[in-house]
Amino acid sequence: MLNDESKVDKEGIDNIEGVKGQFAVAGQYQIIFGSGTVNKVHAELTKLLGIGDVSKAEVAEAASGNQNLLQRLVKGLADIFVPIIPAIVAGGLLMGIHSMLTAKGFFVDELSVIDMHPGLADLVDFINTIANAPFVFLPVLLGFSATRKFGGNPFLGAALGNVVSSPCISRWLELRINPCSRQNPILECIRS
């Protein structure tokens, strides 16, 4: 973290052996070193400056002071969604594979892979199930990730996400019925 970025000797930094580049972003000044070098430079710099290790949370908190409201909002959303991206990407890729295997005329005119090899139908259905999982359980993933970001028990966040995605809750909201009435659709849903 720098209080005054104008005091940085950019040419001097560029002339340091092993420096690959440098840039400033969100109140942080970052110097890029080659692989394997960064840990050595960090250890030597903390020893010279007499500072201890700083956690990611402390760096993020210090950097947020230099950000405007919109930047903090976007960073907050990014901190929630970035951990979920691999699951969403994997689900999307598997959906593409499923579509290729079930599309008529993709590989052979007027036939799909399933039509040519019916024994693969169960495997393709399994691929479809796995592909849809990140999207079906997106509220659970978001609840888990959001409570990790804002501080809380991630498992309670996941449980809350599961409650929000429950078909009983959506039916209740759709019907807008008093939850205390005897003909409560949630109780009917639980009983069935």
PyMOL commands that place a pseudoatom at each C-alpha (Angstrom):
pseudoatom trace, name=CA, resn=MET, resi=1, chain=A, elem=C, hetatm=0, pos=[0.000, 0.000, 0.000]
pseudoatom trace, name=CA, resn=LEU, resi=2, chain=A, elem=C, hetatm=0, pos=[1.271, 3.432, -0.935]
pseudoatom trace, name=CA, resn=ASN, resi=3, chain=A, elem=C, hetatm=0, pos=[0.016, 6.708, 0.450]
pseudoatom trace, name=CA, resn=ASP, resi=4, chain=A, elem=C, hetatm=0, pos=[1.649, 8.750, -2.318]
pseudoatom trace, name=CA, resn=GLU, resi=5, chain=A, elem=C, hetatm=0, pos=[2.180, 6.986, -5.631]
pseudoatom trace, name=CA, resn=SER, resi=6, chain=A, elem=C, hetatm=0, pos=[4.076, 9.985, -7.079]
pseudoatom trace, name=CA, resn=LYS, resi=7, chain=A, elem=C, hetatm=0, pos=[7.091, 9.094, -4.903]
pseudoatom trace, name=CA, resn=VAL, resi=8, chain=A, elem=C, hetatm=0, pos=[7.656, 5.795, -6.757]
pseudoatom trace, name=CA, resn=ASP, resi=9, chain=A, elem=C, hetatm=0, pos=[10.891, 5.657, -8.785]
pseudoatom trace, name=CA, resn=LYS, resi=10, chain=A, elem=C, hetatm=0, pos=[9.484, 3.678, -11.719]
pseudoatom trace, name=CA, resn=GLU, resi=11, chain=A, elem=C, hetatm=0, pos=[12.704, 3.778, -13.752]
pseudoatom trace, name=CA, resn=GLY, resi=12, chain=A, elem=C, hetatm=0, pos=[14.721, 2.634, -10.751]
pseudoatom trace, name=CA, resn=ILE, resi=13, chain=A, elem=C, hetatm=0, pos=[12.341, -0.281, -10.187]
pseudoatom trace, name=CA, resn=ASP, resi=14, chain=A, elem=C, hetatm=0, pos=[12.560, -1.270, -13.862]
pseudoatom trace, name=CA, resn=ASN, resi=15, chain=A, elem=C, hetatm=0, pos=[16.364, -1.429, -13.533]
pseudoatom trace, name=CA, resn=ILE, resi=16, chain=A, elem=C, hetatm=0, pos=[16.243, -3.895, -10.619]
pseudoatom trace, name=CA, resn=GLU, resi=17, chain=A, elem=C, hetatm=0, pos=[17.424, -7.348, -11.665]
pseudoatom trace, name=CA, resn=GLY, resi=18, chain=A, elem=C, hetatm=0, pos=[14.527, -9.799, -12.000]
pseudoatom trace, name=CA, resn=VAL, resi=19, chain=A, elem=C, hetatm=0, pos=[11.724, -7.214, -12.298]
pseudoatom trace, name=CA, resn=LYS, resi=20, chain=A, elem=C, hetatm=0, pos=[9.335, -8.185, -15.101]
pseudoatom trace, name=CA, resn=GLY, resi=21, chain=A, elem=C, hetatm=0, pos=[6.940, -5.250, -14.737]
pseudoatom trace, name=CA, resn=GLN, resi=22, chain=A, elem=C, hetatm=0, pos=[5.042, -2.950, -12.388]
pseudoatom trace, name=CA, resn=PHE, resi=23, chain=A, elem=C, hetatm=0, pos=[1.607, -1.366, -12.081]
pseudoatom trace, name=CA, resn=ALA, resi=24, chain=A, elem=C, hetatm=0, pos=[-0.742, 0.340, -9.643]
pseudoatom trace, name=CA, resn=VAL, resi=25, chain=A, elem=C, hetatm=0, pos=[-4.300, -0.850, -9.069]
pseudoatom trace, name=CA, resn=ALA, resi=26, chain=A, elem=C, hetatm=0, pos=[-6.874, -0.152, -6.353]
pseudoatom trace, name=CA, resn=GLY, resi=27, chain=A, elem=C, hetatm=0, pos=[-4.412, 1.606, -4.081]
pseudoatom trace, name=CA, resn=GLN, resi=28, chain=A, elem=C, hetatm=0, pos=[-1.799, -1.121, -4.356]
pseudoatom trace, name=CA, resn=TYR, resi=29, chain=A, elem=C, hetatm=0, pos=[1.517, -0.844, -6.150]
pseudoatom trace, name=CA, resn=GLN, resi=30, chain=A, elem=C, hetatm=0, pos=[2.605, -4.191, -7.511]
pseudoatom trace, name=CA, resn=ILE, resi=31, chain=A, elem=C, hetatm=0, pos=[6.018, -5.188, -8.801]
pseudoatom trace, name=CA, resn=ILE, resi=32, chain=A, elem=C, hetatm=0, pos=[6.170, -8.346, -10.906]
pseudoatom trace, name=CA, resn=PHE, resi=33, chain=A, elem=C, hetatm=0, pos=[9.103, -10.725, -10.442]
pseudoatom trace, name=CA, resn=GLY, resi=34, chain=A, elem=C, hetatm=0, pos=[9.862, -14.006, -12.174]
pseudoatom trace, name=CA, resn=SER, resi=35, chain=A, elem=C, hetatm=0, pos=[8.652, -17.259, -10.691]
pseudoatom trace, name=CA, resn=GLY, resi=36, chain=A, elem=C, hetatm=0, pos=[10.524, -18.405, -7.612]
pseudoatom trace, name=CA, resn=THR, resi=37, chain=A, elem=C, hetatm=0, pos=[11.972, -14.937, -7.016]
pseudoatom trace, name=CA, resn=VAL, resi=38, chain=A, elem=C, hetatm=0, pos=[8.955, -13.303, -5.428]
pseudoatom trace, name=CA, resn=ASN, resi=39, chain=A, elem=C, hetatm=0, pos=[9.166, -15.280, -2.153]
pseudoatom trace, name=CA, resn=LYS, resi=40, chain=A, elem=C, hetatm=0, pos=[12.836, -14.361, -1.708]
pseudoatom trace, name=CA, resn=VAL, resi=41, chain=A, elem=C, hetatm=0, pos=[12.155, -10.677, -2.427]
pseudoatom trace, name=CA, resn=HIS, resi=42, chain=A, elem=C, hetatm=0, pos=[9.183, -10.664, -0.025]
pseudoatom trace, name=CA, resn=ALA, resi=43, chain=A, elem=C, hetatm=0, pos=[11.217, -12.228, 2.792]
pseudoatom trace, name=CA, resn=GLU, resi=44, chain=A, elem=C, hetatm=0, pos=[14.102, -9.770, 2.321]
pseudoatom trace, name=CA, resn=LEU, resi=45, chain=A, elem=C, hetatm=0, pos=[11.787, -6.744, 2.036]
pseudoatom trace, name=CA, resn=THR, resi=46, chain=A, elem=C, hetatm=0, pos=[9.850, -7.588, 5.209]
pseudoatom trace, name=CA, resn=LYS, resi=47, chain=A, elem=C, hetatm=0, pos=[13.158, -8.045, 7.027]
pseudoatom trace, name=CA, resn=LEU, resi=48, chain=A, elem=C, hetatm=0, pos=[14.524, -4.683, 5.774]
pseudoatom trace, name=CA, resn=LEU, resi=49, chain=A, elem=C, hetatm=0, pos=[11.321, -2.777, 6.554]
pseudoatom trace, name=CA, resn=GLY, resi=50, chain=A, elem=C, hetatm=0, pos=[10.818, -4.497, 9.899]
pseudoatom trace, name=CA, resn=ILE, resi=51, chain=A, elem=C, hetatm=0, pos=[7.239, -5.463, 9.150]
pseudoatom trace, name=CA, resn=GLY, resi=52, chain=A, elem=C, hetatm=0, pos=[5.563, -8.813, 9.697]
pseudoatom trace, name=CA, resn=ASP, resi=53, chain=A, elem=C, hetatm=0, pos=[3.456, -10.773, 7.276]
pseudoatom trace, name=CA, resn=VAL, resi=54, chain=A, elem=C, hetatm=0, pos=[0.165, -9.131, 6.377]
pseudoatom trace, name=CA, resn=SER, resi=55, chain=A, elem=C, hetatm=0, pos=[-2.936, -11.222, 5.753]
pseudoatom trace, name=CA, resn=LYS, resi=56, chain=A, elem=C, hetatm=0, pos=[-4.995, -10.939, 2.572]
pseudoatom trace, name=CA, resn=ALA, resi=57, chain=A, elem=C, hetatm=0, pos=[-7.880, -9.497, 4.595]
pseudoatom trace, name=CA, resn=GLU, resi=58, chain=A, elem=C, hetatm=0, pos=[-5.668, -6.724, 5.995]
pseudoatom trace, name=CA, resn=VAL, resi=59, chain=A, elem=C, hetatm=0, pos=[-4.372, -5.814, 2.533]
pseudoatom trace, name=CA, resn=ALA, resi=60, chain=A, elem=C, hetatm=0, pos=[-7.895, -5.839, 1.098]
pseudoatom trace, name=CA, resn=GLU, resi=61, chain=A, elem=C, hetatm=0, pos=[-9.175, -3.662, 3.937]
pseudoatom trace, name=CA, resn=ALA, resi=62, chain=A, elem=C, hetatm=0, pos=[-6.366, -1.136, 3.457]
pseudoatom trace, name=CA, resn=ALA, resi=63, chain=A, elem=C, hetatm=0, pos=[-6.893, -1.071, -0.324]
pseudoatom trace, name=CA, resn=SER, resi=64, chain=A, elem=C, hetatm=0, pos=[-10.653, -0.552, -0.013]
pseudoatom trace, name=CA, resn=GLY, resi=65, chain=A, elem=C, hetatm=0, pos=[-10.042, 2.814, 1.629]
pseudoatom trace, name=CA, resn=ASN, resi=66, chain=A, elem=C, hetatm=0, pos=[-8.760, 4.138, -1.720]
pseudoatom trace, name=CA, resn=GLN, resi=67, chain=A, elem=C, hetatm=0, pos=[-11.757, 2.842, -3.696]
pseudoatom trace, name=CA, resn=ASN, resi=68, chain=A, elem=C, hetatm=0, pos=[-14.996, 4.634, -4.423]
pseudoatom trace, name=CA, resn=LEU, resi=69, chain=A, elem=C, hetatm=0, pos=[-18.400, 3.094, -3.664]
pseudoatom trace, name=CA, resn=LEU, resi=70, chain=A, elem=C, hetatm=0, pos=[-18.849, 1.548, -7.116]
pseudoatom trace, name=CA, resn=GLN, resi=71, chain=A, elem=C, hetatm=0, pos=[-15.385, -0.068, -7.000]
pseudoatom trace, name=CA, resn=ARG, resi=72, chain=A, elem=C, hetatm=0, pos=[-16.084, -1.515, -3.547]
pseudoatom trace, name=CA, resn=LEU, resi=73, chain=A, elem=C, hetatm=0, pos=[-19.466, -2.844, -4.731]
pseudoatom trace, name=CA, resn=VAL, resi=74, chain=A, elem=C, hetatm=0, pos=[-17.958, -4.501, -7.822]
pseudoatom trace, name=CA, resn=LYS, resi=75, chain=A, elem=C, hetatm=0, pos=[-15.116, -5.966, -5.733]
pseudoatom trace, name=CA, resn=GLY, resi=76, chain=A, elem=C, hetatm=0, pos=[-17.611, -7.345, -3.222]
pseudoatom trace, name=CA, resn=LEU, resi=77, chain=A, elem=C, hetatm=0, pos=[-19.600, -9.043, -5.975]
pseudoatom trace, name=CA, resn=ALA, resi=78, chain=A, elem=C, hetatm=0, pos=[-16.417, -10.352, -7.572]
pseudoatom trace, name=CA, resn=ASP, resi=79, chain=A, elem=C, hetatm=0, pos=[-15.251, -11.786, -4.238]
pseudoatom trace, name=CA, resn=ILE, resi=80, chain=A, elem=C, hetatm=0, pos=[-18.539, -13.715, -4.055]
pseudoatom trace, name=CA, resn=PHE, resi=81, chain=A, elem=C, hetatm=0, pos=[-18.732, -14.926, -7.666]
pseudoatom trace, name=CA, resn=VAL, resi=82, chain=A, elem=C, hetatm=0, pos=[-15.069, -15.638, -8.522]
pseudoatom trace, name=CA, resn=PRO, resi=83, chain=A, elem=C, hetatm=0, pos=[-14.838, -18.807, -6.365]
pseudoatom trace, name=CA, resn=ILE, resi=84, chain=A, elem=C, hetatm=0, pos=[-17.945, -20.162, -8.133]
pseudoatom trace, name=CA, resn=ILE, resi=85, chain=A, elem=C, hetatm=0, pos=[-16.676, -19.575, -11.688]
pseudoatom trace, name=CA, resn=PRO, resi=86, chain=A, elem=C, hetatm=0, pos=[-14.902, -22.964, -12.087]
pseudoatom trace, name=CA, resn=ALA, resi=87, chain=A, elem=C, hetatm=0, pos=[-18.128, -24.845, -11.270]
pseudoatom trace, name=CA, resn=ILE, resi=88, chain=A, elem=C, hetatm=0, pos=[-20.116, -22.708, -13.703]
pseudoatom trace, name=CA, resn=VAL, resi=89, chain=A, elem=C, hetatm=0, pos=[-17.521, -23.120, -16.460]
pseudoatom trace, name=CA, resn=ALA, resi=90, chain=A, elem=C, hetatm=0, pos=[-17.364, -26.896, -15.940]
pseudoatom trace, name=CA, resn=GLY, resi=91, chain=A, elem=C, hetatm=0, pos=[-21.159, -27.088, -16.038]
pseudoatom trace, name=CA, resn=GLY, resi=92, chain=A, elem=C, hetatm=0, pos=[-21.254, -25.063, -19.241]
pseudoatom trace, name=CA, resn=LEU, resi=93, chain=A, elem=C, hetatm=0, pos=[-18.615, -27.244, -20.917]
pseudoatom trace, name=CA, resn=LEU, resi=94, chain=A, elem=C, hetatm=0, pos=[-20.487, -30.392, -19.935]
pseudoatom trace, name=CA, resn=MET, resi=95, chain=A, elem=C, hetatm=0, pos=[-23.715, -28.879, -21.316]
pseudoatom trace, name=CA, resn=GLY, resi=96, chain=A, elem=C, hetatm=0, pos=[-21.900, -28.338, -24.597]
pseudoatom trace, name=CA, resn=ILE, resi=97, chain=A, elem=C, hetatm=0, pos=[-20.730, -31.957, -24.655]
pseudoatom trace, name=CA, resn=HIS, resi=98, chain=A, elem=C, hetatm=0, pos=[-24.266, -33.126, -23.866]
pseudoatom trace, name=CA, resn=SER, resi=99, chain=A, elem=C, hetatm=0, pos=[-25.652, -30.996, -26.685]
pseudoatom trace, name=CA, resn=MET, resi=100, chain=A, elem=C, hetatm=0, pos=[-23.083, -32.379, -29.131]
pseudoatom trace, name=CA, resn=LEU, resi=101, chain=A, elem=C, hetatm=0, pos=[-23.944, -35.955, -28.218]
pseudoatom trace, name=CA, resn=THR, resi=102, chain=A, elem=C, hetatm=0, pos=[-27.723, -35.441, -28.468]
pseudoatom trace, name=CA, resn=ALA, resi=103, chain=A, elem=C, hetatm=0, pos=[-27.915, -33.102, -31.480]
pseudoatom trace, name=CA, resn=LYS, resi=104, chain=A, elem=C, hetatm=0, pos=[-29.174, -34.769, -34.632]
pseudoatom trace, name=CA, resn=GLY, resi=105, chain=A, elem=C, hetatm=0, pos=[-26.943, -34.106, -37.592]
pseudoatom trace, name=CA, resn=PHE, resi=106, chain=A, elem=C, hetatm=0, pos=[-23.969, -32.817, -35.618]
pseudoatom trace, name=CA, resn=PHE, resi=107, chain=A, elem=C, hetatm=0, pos=[-21.708, -35.751, -36.512]
pseudoatom trace, name=CA, resn=VAL, resi=108, chain=A, elem=C, hetatm=0, pos=[-23.867, -37.731, -38.960]
pseudoatom trace, name=CA, resn=ASP, resi=109, chain=A, elem=C, hetatm=0, pos=[-26.811, -36.489, -41.049]
pseudoatom trace, name=CA, resn=GLU, resi=110, chain=A, elem=C, hetatm=0, pos=[-30.175, -36.937, -39.297]
pseudoatom trace, name=CA, resn=LEU, resi=111, chain=A, elem=C, hetatm=0, pos=[-28.659, -38.981, -36.431]
pseudoatom trace, name=CA, resn=SER, resi=112, chain=A, elem=C, hetatm=0, pos=[-27.281, -38.168, -33.019]
pseudoatom trace, name=CA, resn=VAL, resi=113, chain=A, elem=C, hetatm=0, pos=[-24.562, -40.100, -31.232]
pseudoatom trace, name=CA, resn=ILE, resi=114, chain=A, elem=C, hetatm=0, pos=[-27.282, -41.571, -29.006]
pseudoatom trace, name=CA, resn=ASP, resi=115, chain=A, elem=C, hetatm=0, pos=[-29.188, -42.781, -32.078]
pseudoatom trace, name=CA, resn=MET, resi=116, chain=A, elem=C, hetatm=0, pos=[-26.034, -44.475, -33.378]
pseudoatom trace, name=CA, resn=HIS, resi=117, chain=A, elem=C, hetatm=0, pos=[-24.959, -45.878, -29.969]
pseudoatom trace, name=CA, resn=PRO, resi=118, chain=A, elem=C, hetatm=0, pos=[-28.017, -46.351, -27.702]
pseudoatom trace, name=CA, resn=GLY, resi=119, chain=A, elem=C, hetatm=0, pos=[-25.811, -47.863, -24.991]
pseudoatom trace, name=CA, resn=LEU, resi=120, chain=A, elem=C, hetatm=0, pos=[-24.408, -44.380, -24.278]
pseudoatom trace, name=CA, resn=ALA, resi=121, chain=A, elem=C, hetatm=0, pos=[-27.825, -42.937, -23.360]
pseudoatom trace, name=CA, resn=ASP, resi=122, chain=A, elem=C, hetatm=0, pos=[-27.347, -43.404, -19.603]
pseudoatom trace, name=CA, resn=LEU, resi=123, chain=A, elem=C, hetatm=0, pos=[-23.871, -41.879, -19.717]
pseudoatom trace, name=CA, resn=VAL, resi=124, chain=A, elem=C, hetatm=0, pos=[-25.210, -38.868, -21.622]
pseudoatom trace, name=CA, resn=ASP, resi=125, chain=A, elem=C, hetatm=0, pos=[-28.022, -38.479, -19.061]
pseudoatom trace, name=CA, resn=PHE, resi=126, chain=A, elem=C, hetatm=0, pos=[-25.409, -38.586, -16.284]
pseudoatom trace, name=CA, resn=ILE, resi=127, chain=A, elem=C, hetatm=0, pos=[-23.360, -35.907, -18.073]
pseudoatom trace, name=CA, resn=ASN, resi=128, chain=A, elem=C, hetatm=0, pos=[-26.506, -33.763, -18.283]
pseudoatom trace, name=CA, resn=THR, resi=129, chain=A, elem=C, hetatm=0, pos=[-27.169, -34.207, -14.554]
pseudoatom trace, name=CA, resn=ILE, resi=130, chain=A, elem=C, hetatm=0, pos=[-23.619, -33.177, -13.640]
pseudoatom trace, name=CA, resn=ALA, resi=131, chain=A, elem=C, hetatm=0, pos=[-23.751, -30.271, -16.114]
pseudoatom trace, name=CA, resn=ASN, resi=132, chain=A, elem=C, hetatm=0, pos=[-26.908, -28.830, -14.554]
pseudoatom trace, name=CA, resn=ALA, resi=133, chain=A, elem=C, hetatm=0, pos=[-25.804, -29.214, -10.917]
pseudoatom trace, name=CA, resn=PRO, resi=134, chain=A, elem=C, hetatm=0, pos=[-23.907, -25.892, -10.599]
pseudoatom trace, name=CA, resn=PHE, resi=135, chain=A, elem=C, hetatm=0, pos=[-26.895, -24.002, -11.983]
pseudoatom trace, name=CA, resn=VAL, resi=136, chain=A, elem=C, hetatm=0, pos=[-29.549, -25.867, -9.974]
pseudoatom trace, name=CA, resn=PHE, resi=137, chain=A, elem=C, hetatm=0, pos=[-27.580, -25.353, -6.769]
pseudoatom trace, name=CA, resn=LEU, resi=138, chain=A, elem=C, hetatm=0, pos=[-26.385, -21.838, -7.592]
pseudoatom trace, name=CA, resn=PRO, resi=139, chain=A, elem=C, hetatm=0, pos=[-28.223, -20.346, -4.568]
pseudoatom trace, name=CA, resn=VAL, resi=140, chain=A, elem=C, hetatm=0, pos=[-26.400, -22.830, -2.313]
pseudoatom trace, name=CA, resn=LEU, resi=141, chain=A, elem=C, hetatm=0, pos=[-23.024, -21.938, -3.846]
pseudoatom trace, name=CA, resn=LEU, resi=142, chain=A, elem=C, hetatm=0, pos=[-23.791, -18.208, -3.581]
pseudoatom trace, name=CA, resn=GLY, resi=143, chain=A, elem=C, hetatm=0, pos=[-24.903, -18.558, 0.048]
pseudoatom trace, name=CA, resn=PHE, resi=144, chain=A, elem=C, hetatm=0, pos=[-21.703, -20.412, 0.924]
pseudoatom trace, name=CA, resn=SER, resi=145, chain=A, elem=C, hetatm=0, pos=[-19.473, -17.924, -0.904]
pseudoatom trace, name=CA, resn=ALA, resi=146, chain=A, elem=C, hetatm=0, pos=[-21.270, -14.826, 0.413]
pseudoatom trace, name=CA, resn=THR, resi=147, chain=A, elem=C, hetatm=0, pos=[-21.028, -15.874, 4.055]
pseudoatom trace, name=CA, resn=ARG, resi=148, chain=A, elem=C, hetatm=0, pos=[-17.306, -16.565, 3.572]
pseudoatom trace, name=CA, resn=LYS, resi=149, chain=A, elem=C, hetatm=0, pos=[-16.919, -13.051, 2.142]
pseudoatom trace, name=CA, resn=PHE, resi=150, chain=A, elem=C, hetatm=0, pos=[-18.953, -11.229, 4.804]
pseudoatom trace, name=CA, resn=GLY, resi=151, chain=A, elem=C, hetatm=0, pos=[-17.879, -13.370, 7.737]
pseudoatom trace, name=CA, resn=GLY, resi=152, chain=A, elem=C, hetatm=0, pos=[-20.138, -16.067, 9.008]
pseudoatom trace, name=CA, resn=ASN, resi=153, chain=A, elem=C, hetatm=0, pos=[-20.643, -19.782, 8.945]
pseudoatom trace, name=CA, resn=PRO, resi=154, chain=A, elem=C, hetatm=0, pos=[-20.492, -20.817, 5.265]
pseudoatom trace, name=CA, resn=PHE, resi=155, chain=A, elem=C, hetatm=0, pos=[-22.556, -23.927, 5.981]
pseudoatom trace, name=CA, resn=LEU, resi=156, chain=A, elem=C, hetatm=0, pos=[-25.402, -21.810, 7.340]
pseudoatom trace, name=CA, resn=GLY, resi=157, chain=A, elem=C, hetatm=0, pos=[-25.127, -19.671, 4.203]
pseudoatom trace, name=CA, resn=ALA, resi=158, chain=A, elem=C, hetatm=0, pos=[-25.391, -22.803, 2.065]
pseudoatom trace, name=CA, resn=ALA, resi=159, chain=A, elem=C, hetatm=0, pos=[-28.403, -23.945, 4.084]
pseudoatom trace, name=CA, resn=LEU, resi=160, chain=A, elem=C, hetatm=0, pos=[-30.054, -20.558, 3.581]
pseudoatom trace, name=CA, resn=GLY, resi=161, chain=A, elem=C, hetatm=0, pos=[-29.350, -20.804, -0.157]
pseudoatom trace, name=CA, resn=ASN, resi=162, chain=A, elem=C, hetatm=0, pos=[-30.959, -24.233, -0.140]
pseudoatom trace, name=CA, resn=VAL, resi=163, chain=A, elem=C, hetatm=0, pos=[-34.041, -22.848, 1.624]
pseudoatom trace, name=CA, resn=VAL, resi=164, chain=A, elem=C, hetatm=0, pos=[-34.344, -20.097, -0.973]
pseudoatom trace, name=CA, resn=SER, resi=165, chain=A, elem=C, hetatm=0, pos=[-34.191, -22.638, -3.810]
pseudoatom trace, name=CA, resn=SER, resi=166, chain=A, elem=C, hetatm=0, pos=[-36.664, -25.042, -2.204]
pseudoatom trace, name=CA, resn=PRO, resi=167, chain=A, elem=C, hetatm=0, pos=[-39.694, -25.793, -4.389]
pseudoatom trace, name=CA, resn=CYS, resi=168, chain=A, elem=C, hetatm=0, pos=[-41.892, -25.497, -1.286]
pseudoatom trace, name=CA, resn=ILE, resi=169, chain=A, elem=C, hetatm=0, pos=[-40.780, -21.893, -0.715]
pseudoatom trace, name=CA, resn=SER, resi=170, chain=A, elem=C, hetatm=0, pos=[-41.274, -20.937, -4.336]
pseudoatom trace, name=CA, resn=ARG, resi=171, chain=A, elem=C, hetatm=0, pos=[-44.746, -22.486, -4.261]
pseudoatom trace, name=CA, resn=TRP, resi=172, chain=A, elem=C, hetatm=0, pos=[-45.547, -20.553, -1.102]
pseudoatom trace, name=CA, resn=LEU, resi=173, chain=A, elem=C, hetatm=0, pos=[-44.408, -17.297, -2.675]
pseudoatom trace, name=CA, resn=GLU, resi=174, chain=A, elem=C, hetatm=0, pos=[-46.301, -18.082, -5.852]
pseudoatom trace, name=CA, resn=LEU, resi=175, chain=A, elem=C, hetatm=0, pos=[-49.565, -18.680, -4.002]
pseudoatom trace, name=CA, resn=ARG, resi=176, chain=A, elem=C, hetatm=0, pos=[-48.954, -15.883, -1.446]
pseudoatom trace, name=CA, resn=ILE, resi=177, chain=A, elem=C, hetatm=0, pos=[-50.830, -17.776, 1.239]
pseudoatom trace, name=CA, resn=ASN, resi=178, chain=A, elem=C, hetatm=0, pos=[-50.700, -17.001, 4.938]
pseudoatom trace, name=CA, resn=PRO, resi=179, chain=A, elem=C, hetatm=0, pos=[-48.044, -19.331, 6.437]
pseudoatom trace, name=CA, resn=CYS, resi=180, chain=A, elem=C, hetatm=0, pos=[-50.141, -19.811, 9.571]
pseudoatom trace, name=CA, resn=SER, resi=181, chain=A, elem=C, hetatm=0, pos=[-53.272, -21.028, 7.769]
pseudoatom trace, name=CA, resn=ARG, resi=182, chain=A, elem=C, hetatm=0, pos=[-54.363, -24.662, 8.022]
pseudoatom trace, name=CA, resn=GLN, resi=183, chain=A, elem=C, hetatm=0, pos=[-54.000, -25.103, 4.244]
pseudoatom trace, name=CA, resn=ASN, resi=184, chain=A, elem=C, hetatm=0, pos=[-50.328, -24.271, 4.252]
pseudoatom trace, name=CA, resn=PRO, resi=185, chain=A, elem=C, hetatm=0, pos=[-48.717, -25.376, 0.943]
pseudoatom trace, name=CA, resn=ILE, resi=186, chain=A, elem=C, hetatm=0, pos=[-45.326, -25.774, 2.620]
pseudoatom trace, name=CA, resn=LEU, resi=187, chain=A, elem=C, hetatm=0, pos=[-46.694, -28.302, 5.083]
pseudoatom trace, name=CA, resn=GLU, resi=188, chain=A, elem=C, hetatm=0, pos=[-48.438, -30.081, 2.203]
pseudoatom trace, name=CA, resn=CYS, resi=189, chain=A, elem=C, hetatm=0, pos=[-45.139, -30.123, 0.292]
pseudoatom trace, name=CA, resn=ILE, resi=190, chain=A, elem=C, hetatm=0, pos=[-43.261, -31.518, 3.292]
pseudoatom trace, name=CA, resn=ARG, resi=191, chain=A, elem=C, hetatm=0, pos=[-45.903, -34.200, 3.888]
pseudoatom trace, name=CA, resn=SER, resi=192, chain=A, elem=C, hetatm=0, pos=[-45.787, -35.371, 0.271]
for i in range(1, 192): cmd.bond("trace and resi %d" % i, "trace and resi %d" % (i + 1))
show_as sticks, trace
zoom trace
